[in-house]
């Protein structure tokens, strides 16, 4: 796996985590944690794309 594939995989995970916020079965505090972690992944990906 090269760097581009790794960054794409991280971006995909972040998008998946963001999408989970719409699942009504997940508690709100868990949803907030998922959103925060997705944001952290986004920043990491952006850092390596620049």
Secondary structure, DSSP 8 states (H G I E B T S, - for coil): --HHHHHHHHHHHHHHHHHGGG-TTS-HHHHHHHHHHHHHHHHHHHHHH-
